[in-house]
Amino acid sequence: MSLNLSTVLVESACRRPSHTAVIHDELRLSYEQLLVEVKKFGNVLKGLGVSPGDKVAMVVPNSALFPIVYYGILLAGGVVVPLNPLLKGQEIAYHLDDSDAVAVVTLESLLAEVSKGFSRIDTCNHIIAHPDQGGDNIKGDVQSFEALMASASPESDVVQTMPEDPAVIIYTSGTTGKPKGAVLTHFNLFYNCQVVGEELMSLQPDDVLVAALPLFHSFGQTCSMNASFSMGNTLTMLPRFEVEAALKVIERDKVTIFQGVPTMFFYILNFPELDRFDISSLRLAMSGGAAIPVEVLNAFEERFGVTVLEGYGLSETSPVASFNISKERRRIGSIGEPIYGIEMKIFDENDNETPVNEVGEVVIRGHNVLKEYYKKPEATKEAMRTGWFHTGDMGKVDEDGFFYIVDRKKDMIIRGGYNVYPREIEEVLYAFPGLVEAAVVGVPDEVMGENVKAFVALEPGCSATEEDIIKYCKDRVAAYKYPRIVEIMPTLPKGATGKILKRELRDLGKT
């Protein structure tokens, strides 16, 4: 039986041809119009000699162009390699080389860095740029997206691929060593977006989702784009998350589903001009990417009357592995229960299952688990030992089968022989009046081995001192847990999805 992920769009275009598929500023594309553009781009790639199984990289921010390129690659039988538009030339070169990409698609405004990367790789044959700066001034070795599309046929069949064939290579963040390419199959991604759309979000025909999450990331790809298109919904694009821009889009397009990482929820809650916007159209919010502080979840629900459901997953799991199914069937502070067809357990350091409520490593197996790490058999073997994908996350499961993430395995702090889990301390910090952001890391200590350090950002006008924050924590957690060091910053460093970058904070903590 063949399966191609692009059929999520093809089928919806057959069912709802005139329904709006994509909104980007003033541009609106119906499903029928979007599919025509996708087919044309698929034919462009075929005309350039891209064969089934070839890898095609895309360095494209959230826009109407993203699904055209993404599904066009899939429709032509290619493998999508979505890259962060913030990458620099040397990083782009690494990804193009490691993935064996034969072509790369980007915007004219991003050409400077993409060209630097492209020029270093002999095996990448084509660089295609969309003229997003007005006019078509693309010259030299770069091929114009518009010119290629102008002569492309709008008729094309989906190239037959099998369920276990690679569809997308998602690069992990590379917090330990160089990024690894997680190979996700057509079946991995197809089934995950179906479960997300039908069971977890219960998408309705008139739902409108906002692409606040970057689509090059697995969370945005599956839960925003693929789920939306598989159910025939409307996806409105937010090229980059800024609170005011997000609120304007939610109000303008009557967005019903918001998906974000915890910092997005916090920024919205603390936006000083929030009352200017009518976002009453929202009916559901979905949080993932990192653990959402309970204080933030409760405050968001109370402020907007919107249910916030938290889930869990990784790039390697397509990404959703567990979820709080509904307001009635959830545990606040939990990452929920394994989704349909997925098994999750907690293993100790010897890969034996732990008792209920005992902390260990979260392991997963099921239809969502990656095929392999591209060209890295040893890393694949290590991650998949005993037949379970080892996540590197420390967690526990309660007697009712709800899972809880305690922390990343590598984030755990060992202070004087005691295990300290930063997330527990961060939960306490987020309840401190006037605190906006918090992250706890371990820093070297001659006596204790490691000590607990908190990096925080405060609301403008908040006069709290480091000593105030230390005392607040000292009064609320065991003596070995509270942070001995607090550093107040204007804002904490974040990655493209809005997640706080603890690796940068660890480096600061060493100085």
NORNOR-V289315 format. One record per pair of residues at least 12 apart in sequence whose ideal C-beta (glycine too) atoms are under 8 Angstrom apart, sorted by the first residue. I is the first residue (numbers start at 1). GAP is how many residues later the second one is. If there is no record, write none. Layout:
BEGIN
i=I gap=GAP
i=I gap=GAP
END
This chain:
BEGIN
i=1 gap=161
i=1 gap=162
i=2 gap=158
i=2 gap=159
i=2 gap=160
i=2 gap=161
i=3 gap=158
i=3 gap=159
i=3 gap=160
i=3 gap=183
i=3 gap=184
i=3 gap=187
i=4 gap=70
i=4 gap=71
i=4 gap=73
i=4 gap=154
i=4 gap=155
i=4 gap=156
i=4 gap=157
i=4 gap=163
i=4 gap=182
i=5 gap=66
i=5 gap=69
i=5 gap=162
i=5 gap=163
i=5 gap=181
i=5 gap=184
i=5 gap=185
i=5 gap=221
i=6 gap=32
i=6 gap=65
i=6 gap=68
i=6 gap=69
i=6 gap=152
i=7 gap=151
i=7 gap=183
i=8 gap=182
i=8 gap=185
i=8 gap=218
i=8 gap=221
i=8 gap=222
i=9 gap=12
i=9 gap=22
i=9 gap=25
i=9 gap=26
i=9 gap=29
i=9 gap=58
i=9 gap=62
i=9 gap=220
i=10 gap=25
i=10 gap=65
i=10 gap=148
i=11 gap=219
i=12 gap=19
i=12 gap=217
i=12 gap=218
i=12 gap=219
i=12 gap=220
i=13 gap=18
i=13 gap=19
i=13 gap=21
i=13 gap=22
i=15 gap=217
i=16 gap=15
i=16 gap=216
i=17 gap=13
i=17 gap=14
i=17 gap=15
i=18 gap=12
i=18 gap=13
i=18 gap=14
i=19 gap=12
i=19 gap=213
i=19 gap=215
i=20 gap=214
i=21 gap=12
i=21 gap=13
i=21 gap=46
i=21 gap=208
i=21 gap=213
i=21 gap=214
i=22 gap=12
i=22 gap=42
i=22 gap=45
i=22 gap=212
i=22 gap=213
i=22 gap=214
i=22 gap=215
i=23 gap=211
i=23 gap=212
i=23 gap=213
i=23 gap=214
i=23 gap=230
i=24 gap=39
i=24 gap=40
i=24 gap=212
i=24 gap=213
i=25 gap=212
i=27 gap=37
i=29 gap=35
i=31 gap=201
i=34 gap=30
i=34 gap=33
i=34 gap=34
i=36 gap=118
i=37 gap=31
i=37 gap=35
i=37 gap=112
i=38 gap=29
i=38 gap=30
i=38 gap=33
i=38 gap=34
i=38 gap=37
i=39 gap=33
i=39 gap=36
i=39 gap=114
i=39 gap=115
i=39 gap=116
i=39 gap=117
i=40 gap=32
i=40 gap=109
i=40 gap=112
i=40 gap=113
i=40 gap=114
i=40 gap=116
i=41 gap=27
i=41 gap=28
i=41 gap=31
i=41 gap=32
i=41 gap=108
i=41 gap=111
i=42 gap=30
i=42 gap=31
i=42 gap=33
i=42 gap=34
i=42 gap=114
i=42 gap=117
i=43 gap=33
i=43 gap=109
i=43 gap=110
i=43 gap=113
i=44 gap=28
i=44 gap=84
i=44 gap=104
i=44 gap=105
i=44 gap=108
i=45 gap=27
i=45 gap=28
i=45 gap=31
i=45 gap=33
i=45 gap=58
i=46 gap=30
i=46 gap=110
i=47 gap=101
i=47 gap=105
i=48 gap=55
i=48 gap=77
i=48 gap=78
i=49 gap=76
i=50 gap=26
i=50 gap=28
i=50 gap=52
i=50 gap=53
i=51 gap=26
i=52 gap=24
i=52 gap=25
i=52 gap=26
i=52 gap=107
i=52 gap=109
i=53 gap=24
i=53 gap=25
i=53 gap=26
i=53 gap=112
i=53 gap=113
i=54 gap=24
i=54 gap=25
i=54 gap=48
i=54 gap=49
i=55 gap=23
i=55 gap=24
i=55 gap=26
i=55 gap=44
i=55 gap=45
i=55 gap=46
i=55 gap=47
i=55 gap=114
i=56 gap=17
i=56 gap=22
i=56 gap=23
i=56 gap=24
i=56 gap=25
i=56 gap=45
i=56 gap=46
i=56 gap=47
i=56 gap=48
i=56 gap=49
i=57 gap=24
i=57 gap=25
i=57 gap=26
i=57 gap=38
i=57 gap=39
i=57 gap=42
i=57 gap=44
i=57 gap=46
i=57 gap=47
i=57 gap=48
i=57 gap=67
i=58 gap=12
i=58 gap=15
i=58 gap=22
i=58 gap=23
i=58 gap=24
i=58 gap=25
i=58 gap=46
i=58 gap=47
i=58 gap=48
i=58 gap=158
i=59 gap=24
i=59 gap=25
i=59 gap=26
i=59 gap=28
i=59 gap=33
i=59 gap=45
i=59 gap=46
i=59 gap=47
i=59 gap=48
i=59 gap=51
i=59 gap=55
i=60 gap=22
i=60 gap=25
i=60 gap=45
i=60 gap=46
i=60 gap=47
i=60 gap=70
i=60 gap=156
i=61 gap=24
i=61 gap=46
i=61 gap=153
i=61 gap=178
i=61 gap=179
i=62 gap=149
i=62 gap=152
i=62 gap=153
i=62 gap=158
i=62 gap=175
i=62 gap=176
i=62 gap=177
i=62 gap=178
i=63 gap=174
i=63 gap=176
i=64 gap=173
i=65 gap=42
i=65 gap=65
i=65 gap=80
i=66 gap=149
i=66 gap=159
i=66 gap=171
i=67 gap=158
i=67 gap=162
i=67 gap=168
i=69 gap=36
i=70 gap=12
i=70 gap=145
i=70 gap=151
i=70 gap=155
i=74 gap=93
i=74 gap=112
i=75 gap=81
i=75 gap=83
i=75 gap=84
i=76 gap=80
i=76 gap=83
i=77 gap=82
i=77 gap=83
i=77 gap=84
i=79 gap=87
i=79 gap=88
i=79 gap=89
i=79 gap=90
i=80 gap=87
i=80 gap=88
i=80 gap=89
i=81 gap=14
i=81 gap=18
i=81 gap=20
i=81 gap=87
i=81 gap=88
i=81 gap=90
i=81 gap=100
i=82 gap=86
i=82 gap=88
i=82 gap=133
i=82 gap=134
i=82 gap=139
i=83 gap=12
i=83 gap=88
i=83 gap=133
i=84 gap=130
i=84 gap=132
i=84 gap=412
i=85 gap=21
i=85 gap=22
i=85 gap=25
i=85 gap=131
i=86 gap=410
i=87 gap=26
i=87 gap=30
i=88 gap=25
i=88 gap=28
i=89 gap=23
i=89 gap=24
i=89 gap=25
i=89 gap=26
i=89 gap=27
i=89 gap=28
i=89 gap=31
i=90 gap=26
i=90 gap=27
i=90 gap=30
i=91 gap=26
i=92 gap=12
i=92 gap=21
i=92 gap=22
i=92 gap=24
i=92 gap=25
i=92 gap=26
i=93 gap=23
i=93 gap=24
i=93 gap=25
i=93 gap=27
i=93 gap=28
i=94 gap=23
i=94 gap=84
i=94 gap=85
i=95 gap=22
i=95 gap=76
i=95 gap=84
i=96 gap=21
i=96 gap=22
i=96 gap=25
i=96 gap=28
i=97 gap=23
i=97 gap=24
i=97 gap=26
i=98 gap=80
i=98 gap=81
i=98 gap=83
i=98 gap=276
i=98 gap=277
i=99 gap=70
i=99 gap=82
i=99 gap=275
i=100 gap=23
i=101 gap=20
i=101 gap=22
i=101 gap=23
i=102 gap=21
i=102 gap=22
i=102 gap=23
i=102 gap=24
i=103 gap=21
i=103 gap=22
i=103 gap=23
i=103 gap=24
i=103 gap=25
i=104 gap=13
i=104 gap=14
i=104 gap=20
i=104 gap=22
i=104 gap=23
i=104 gap=24
i=105 gap=23
i=105 gap=24
i=105 gap=25
i=105 gap=40
i=106 gap=21
i=106 gap=22
i=106 gap=23
i=106 gap=24
i=107 gap=22
i=107 gap=23
i=107 gap=25
i=108 gap=21
i=108 gap=22
i=108 gap=23
i=108 gap=24
i=108 gap=25
i=108 gap=29
i=108 gap=30
i=109 gap=23
i=109 gap=24
i=110 gap=19
i=111 gap=18
i=111 gap=27
i=111 gap=31
i=114 gap=13
i=114 gap=15
i=115 gap=12
i=115 gap=27
i=126 gap=17
i=127 gap=14
i=127 gap=15
i=127 gap=16
i=128 gap=14
i=128 gap=15
i=128 gap=16
i=128 gap=17
i=128 gap=20
i=129 gap=13
i=129 gap=14
i=129 gap=15
i=129 gap=16
i=130 gap=15
i=130 gap=16
i=131 gap=13
i=131 gap=14
i=131 gap=15
i=161 gap=25
i=162 gap=24
i=163 gap=22
i=163 gap=23
i=163 gap=24
i=163 gap=27
i=164 gap=21
i=164 gap=22
i=164 gap=23
i=164 gap=207
i=165 gap=20
i=165 gap=21
i=166 gap=17
i=166 gap=18
i=166 gap=19
i=166 gap=205
i=167 gap=17
i=167 gap=18
i=167 gap=19
i=167 gap=21
i=167 gap=22
i=168 gap=16
i=168 gap=21
i=168 gap=53
i=169 gap=12
i=169 gap=13
i=169 gap=14
i=169 gap=15
i=169 gap=205
i=170 gap=12
i=170 gap=14
i=170 gap=47
i=170 gap=48
i=170 gap=51
i=170 gap=145
i=171 gap=144
i=172 gap=143
i=172 gap=144
i=173 gap=322
i=175 gap=235
i=175 gap=328
i=176 gap=234
i=180 gap=193
i=180 gap=194
i=180 gap=196
i=180 gap=199
i=181 gap=192
i=181 gap=193
i=181 gap=194
i=181 gap=195
i=182 gap=133
i=182 gap=134
i=182 gap=188
i=182 gap=191
i=182 gap=192
i=183 gap=187
i=183 gap=188
i=183 gap=189
i=183 gap=190
i=183 gap=191
i=184 gap=34
i=184 gap=134
i=184 gap=186
i=184 gap=187
i=185 gap=186
i=187 gap=180
i=188 gap=130
i=188 gap=179
i=188 gap=180
i=188 gap=181
i=188 gap=182
i=188 gap=183
i=189 gap=32
i=189 gap=33
i=189 gap=37
i=189 gap=129
i=190 gap=36
i=190 gap=40
i=191 gap=127
i=191 gap=150
i=191 gap=176
i=191 gap=177
i=192 gap=30
i=192 gap=34
i=192 gap=125
i=192 gap=126
i=192 gap=127
i=192 gap=128
i=192 gap=175
i=192 gap=176
i=193 gap=29
i=193 gap=30
i=193 gap=33
i=193 gap=34
i=193 gap=37
i=194 gap=33
i=194 gap=36
i=195 gap=125
i=195 gap=144
i=195 gap=145
i=195 gap=146
i=196 gap=26
i=196 gap=27
i=196 gap=31
i=196 gap=124
i=197 gap=30
i=197 gap=31
i=197 gap=33
i=197 gap=34
i=198 gap=33
i=199 gap=126
i=199 gap=140
i=199 gap=141
i=200 gap=86
i=200 gap=109
i=200 gap=111
i=200 gap=120
i=200 gap=123
i=200 gap=125
i=200 gap=139
i=201 gap=22
i=201 gap=26
i=201 gap=56
i=201 gap=83
i=201 gap=85
i=203 gap=24
i=203 gap=25
i=203 gap=28
i=203 gap=30
i=203 gap=54
i=204 gap=52
i=205 gap=27
i=205 gap=28
i=206 gap=27
i=206 gap=50
i=207 gap=21
i=207 gap=24
i=207 gap=26
i=207 gap=27
i=207 gap=49
i=207 gap=50
i=208 gap=25
i=208 gap=26
i=208 gap=27
i=208 gap=28
i=208 gap=45
i=208 gap=46
i=208 gap=47
i=208 gap=48
i=208 gap=49
i=208 gap=73
i=209 gap=15
i=209 gap=18
i=209 gap=19
i=209 gap=24
i=209 gap=25
i=209 gap=26
i=209 gap=27
i=209 gap=46
i=209 gap=47
i=209 gap=48
i=209 gap=50
i=210 gap=14
i=210 gap=25
i=210 gap=26
i=210 gap=28
i=210 gap=36
i=210 gap=39
i=210 gap=40
i=210 gap=43
i=210 gap=45
i=210 gap=47
i=210 gap=48
i=210 gap=49
i=211 gap=13
i=211 gap=14
i=211 gap=24
i=211 gap=25
i=211 gap=26
i=211 gap=27
i=212 gap=12
i=212 gap=26
i=212 gap=29
i=212 gap=34
i=212 gap=46
i=212 gap=47
i=212 gap=48
i=212 gap=52
i=213 gap=28
i=213 gap=46
i=213 gap=47
i=213 gap=48
i=213 gap=76
i=213 gap=284
i=214 gap=282
i=214 gap=283
i=216 gap=280
i=217 gap=98
i=217 gap=279
i=217 gap=280
i=218 gap=95
i=218 gap=96
i=218 gap=97
i=218 gap=100
i=218 gap=101
i=219 gap=40
i=219 gap=42
i=219 gap=69
i=219 gap=70
i=219 gap=94
i=219 gap=100
i=219 gap=278
i=220 gap=39
i=220 gap=277
i=222 gap=96
i=222 gap=97
i=222 gap=98
i=223 gap=36
i=223 gap=63
i=223 gap=65
i=223 gap=96
i=223 gap=97
i=224 gap=35
i=234 gap=19
i=236 gap=13
i=236 gap=17
i=236 gap=19
i=241 gap=19
i=241 gap=23
i=241 gap=257
i=243 gap=24
i=243 gap=25
i=243 gap=28
i=244 gap=27
i=244 gap=29
i=246 gap=18
i=246 gap=22
i=247 gap=21
i=247 gap=24
i=247 gap=27
i=247 gap=29
i=247 gap=30
i=247 gap=32
i=248 gap=29
i=250 gap=27
i=250 gap=29
i=250 gap=31
i=250 gap=32
i=251 gap=26
i=251 gap=27
i=251 gap=28
i=251 gap=30
i=254 gap=27
i=255 gap=24
i=255 gap=26
i=255 gap=27
i=256 gap=25
i=256 gap=26
i=256 gap=27
i=256 gap=28
i=257 gap=25
i=257 gap=26
i=257 gap=27
i=257 gap=28
i=257 gap=29
i=258 gap=24
i=258 gap=26
i=258 gap=27
i=258 gap=28
i=258 gap=48
i=259 gap=26
i=259 gap=27
i=259 gap=28
i=259 gap=29
i=260 gap=25
i=260 gap=26
i=260 gap=27
i=260 gap=29
i=260 gap=238
i=261 gap=26
i=261 gap=27
i=261 gap=28
i=261 gap=29
i=261 gap=236
i=261 gap=237
i=261 gap=238
i=262 gap=25
i=262 gap=27
i=262 gap=28
i=262 gap=29
i=262 gap=30
i=262 gap=31
i=262 gap=34
i=263 gap=174
i=263 gap=231
i=263 gap=235
i=263 gap=236
i=263 gap=237
i=264 gap=234
i=265 gap=20
i=265 gap=22
i=265 gap=27
i=265 gap=31
i=265 gap=32
i=265 gap=35
i=265 gap=43
i=266 gap=30
i=266 gap=170
i=266 gap=171
i=268 gap=32
i=269 gap=27
i=269 gap=30
i=269 gap=31
i=269 gap=34
i=270 gap=166
i=270 gap=189
i=279 gap=25
i=282 gap=22
i=282 gap=24
i=283 gap=23
i=283 gap=24
i=284 gap=22
i=284 gap=23
i=284 gap=25
i=285 gap=15
i=285 gap=21
i=285 gap=22
i=285 gap=23
i=285 gap=24
i=286 gap=22
i=286 gap=23
i=286 gap=24
i=286 gap=25
i=287 gap=21
i=287 gap=22
i=287 gap=23
i=287 gap=24
i=288 gap=22
i=288 gap=23
i=288 gap=24
i=288 gap=25
i=288 gap=31
i=288 gap=32
i=289 gap=208
i=289 gap=209
i=289 gap=210
i=290 gap=209
i=290 gap=210
i=291 gap=19
i=291 gap=44
i=291 gap=114
i=291 gap=132
i=292 gap=16
i=292 gap=18
i=293 gap=133
i=293 gap=134
i=293 gap=137
i=294 gap=38
i=294 gap=39
i=294 gap=133
i=295 gap=132
i=295 gap=135
i=295 gap=136
i=296 gap=134
i=297 gap=13
i=297 gap=35
i=298 gap=34
i=307 gap=19
i=307 gap=20
i=309 gap=14
i=309 gap=15
i=309 gap=16
i=309 gap=17
i=309 gap=18
i=309 gap=21
i=309 gap=27
i=310 gap=13
i=310 gap=14
i=310 gap=20
i=310 gap=24
i=310 gap=25
i=310 gap=26
i=311 gap=12
i=311 gap=13
i=311 gap=24
i=311 gap=25
i=312 gap=23
i=312 gap=24
i=312 gap=91
i=312 gap=93
i=313 gap=55
i=314 gap=77
i=315 gap=55
i=316 gap=53
i=316 gap=54
i=316 gap=67
i=316 gap=73
i=316 gap=75
i=317 gap=47
i=317 gap=51
i=317 gap=52
i=317 gap=53
i=317 gap=72
i=317 gap=74
i=318 gap=50
i=318 gap=51
i=318 gap=52
i=319 gap=49
i=320 gap=19
i=320 gap=48
i=321 gap=17
i=321 gap=18
i=321 gap=21
i=321 gap=23
i=321 gap=43
i=321 gap=45
i=321 gap=47
i=322 gap=13
i=322 gap=14
i=322 gap=15
i=322 gap=16
i=322 gap=17
i=322 gap=20
i=322 gap=22
i=322 gap=81
i=323 gap=12
i=323 gap=13
i=323 gap=14
i=323 gap=16
i=324 gap=12
i=324 gap=13
i=325 gap=12
i=331 gap=67
i=331 gap=69
i=331 gap=71
i=333 gap=71
i=334 gap=64
i=334 gap=68
i=334 gap=69
i=334 gap=70
i=335 gap=60
i=335 gap=68
i=335 gap=69
i=335 gap=70
i=336 gap=66
i=336 gap=67
i=337 gap=64
i=337 gap=65
i=337 gap=66
i=338 gap=26
i=338 gap=28
i=338 gap=63
i=338 gap=65
i=339 gap=29
i=341 gap=25
i=341 gap=26
i=341 gap=27
i=342 gap=22
i=342 gap=23
i=342 gap=24
i=342 gap=25
i=342 gap=26
i=343 gap=21
i=343 gap=22
i=343 gap=23
i=344 gap=18
i=344 gap=19
i=344 gap=20
i=344 gap=53
i=344 gap=59
i=345 gap=17
i=345 gap=18
i=345 gap=43
i=345 gap=52
i=346 gap=12
i=346 gap=13
i=346 gap=14
i=346 gap=15
i=346 gap=16
i=346 gap=17
i=346 gap=49
i=346 gap=50
i=346 gap=51
i=346 gap=57
i=347 gap=13
i=347 gap=14
i=347 gap=16
i=347 gap=41
i=347 gap=43
i=348 gap=12
i=348 gap=13
i=349 gap=12
i=351 gap=12
i=351 gap=34
i=351 gap=35
i=351 gap=37
i=354 gap=42
i=356 gap=40
i=356 gap=41
i=356 gap=42
i=356 gap=43
i=357 gap=39
i=357 gap=40
i=357 gap=41
i=357 gap=42
i=358 gap=38
i=359 gap=35
i=359 gap=36
i=359 gap=37
i=359 gap=47
i=359 gap=60
i=359 gap=62
i=360 gap=34
i=360 gap=35
i=360 gap=36
i=361 gap=29
i=361 gap=30
i=361 gap=31
i=361 gap=32
i=361 gap=33
i=361 gap=34
i=361 gap=48
i=362 gap=29
i=362 gap=31
i=362 gap=32
i=362 gap=33
i=362 gap=41
i=362 gap=43
i=363 gap=23
i=363 gap=25
i=363 gap=26
i=363 gap=27
i=363 gap=28
i=364 gap=24
i=364 gap=25
i=364 gap=27
i=365 gap=22
i=365 gap=23
i=365 gap=24
i=369 gap=15
i=369 gap=20
i=370 gap=19
i=392 gap=16
i=392 gap=17
i=392 gap=18
i=393 gap=12
i=393 gap=14
i=393 gap=15
i=393 gap=16
i=394 gap=12
i=394 gap=13
i=394 gap=14
i=394 gap=15
i=394 gap=18
i=394 gap=27
i=405 gap=18
i=406 gap=15
i=406 gap=17
i=406 gap=18
i=407 gap=14
i=407 gap=15
i=407 gap=16
i=411 gap=30
i=411 gap=31
i=411 gap=91
i=412 gap=30
i=413 gap=27
i=413 gap=28
i=413 gap=29
i=413 gap=37
i=413 gap=38
i=413 gap=39
i=414 gap=28
i=414 gap=35
i=414 gap=36
i=415 gap=27
i=415 gap=30
i=415 gap=33
i=415 gap=34
i=415 gap=35
i=415 gap=36
i=415 gap=37
i=415 gap=65
i=415 gap=66
i=416 gap=31
i=416 gap=32
i=416 gap=33
i=416 gap=64
i=417 gap=32
i=418 gap=62
i=418 gap=63
i=420 gap=22
i=420 gap=32
i=420 gap=60
i=420 gap=61
i=422 gap=17
i=422 gap=18
i=422 gap=19
i=422 gap=20
i=422 gap=30
i=422 gap=80
i=423 gap=17
i=424 gap=53
i=424 gap=57
i=425 gap=15
i=425 gap=27
i=425 gap=29
i=425 gap=48
i=425 gap=52
i=425 gap=56
i=425 gap=57
i=425 gap=58
i=426 gap=12
i=426 gap=13
i=426 gap=14
i=428 gap=44
i=428 gap=45
i=428 gap=48
i=428 gap=49
i=429 gap=25
i=429 gap=27
i=429 gap=40
i=429 gap=44
i=432 gap=24
i=432 gap=32
i=432 gap=37
i=432 gap=40
i=433 gap=29
i=433 gap=31
i=434 gap=24
i=434 gap=25
i=434 gap=27
i=434 gap=28
i=434 gap=30
i=435 gap=21
i=435 gap=22
i=435 gap=23
i=435 gap=24
i=435 gap=27
i=435 gap=29
i=435 gap=34
i=436 gap=20
i=436 gap=21
i=436 gap=22
i=436 gap=23
i=437 gap=19
i=437 gap=20
i=437 gap=54
i=437 gap=55
i=437 gap=63
i=438 gap=16
i=438 gap=17
i=438 gap=18
i=438 gap=19
i=438 gap=54
i=439 gap=15
i=439 gap=16
i=439 gap=17
i=439 gap=53
i=439 gap=61
i=439 gap=63
i=439 gap=66
i=440 gap=12
i=440 gap=13
i=440 gap=14
i=440 gap=15
i=440 gap=43
i=441 gap=12
i=441 gap=14
i=441 gap=61
i=441 gap=64
i=441 gap=65
i=441 gap=68
i=442 gap=64
i=442 gap=67
i=443 gap=42
i=443 gap=63
i=443 gap=66
i=443 gap=67
i=444 gap=66
i=451 gap=33
i=451 gap=34
i=452 gap=29
i=452 gap=30
i=452 gap=31
i=452 gap=32
i=452 gap=33
i=453 gap=30
i=453 gap=31
i=453 gap=32
i=453 gap=33
i=453 gap=34
i=453 gap=56
i=454 gap=15
i=454 gap=19
i=454 gap=29
i=454 gap=31
i=454 gap=32
i=454 gap=33
i=455 gap=31
i=455 gap=32
i=455 gap=34
i=455 gap=37
i=455 gap=50
i=455 gap=53
i=456 gap=13
i=456 gap=30
i=456 gap=31
i=456 gap=32
i=456 gap=33
i=456 gap=36
i=457 gap=31
i=457 gap=32
i=457 gap=33
i=457 gap=34
i=457 gap=35
i=458 gap=30
i=466 gap=19
i=466 gap=20
i=466 gap=21
i=466 gap=22
i=469 gap=14
i=469 gap=17
i=470 gap=12
i=470 gap=13
i=470 gap=14
i=470 gap=16
i=487 gap=21
i=492 gap=13
i=493 gap=12
END
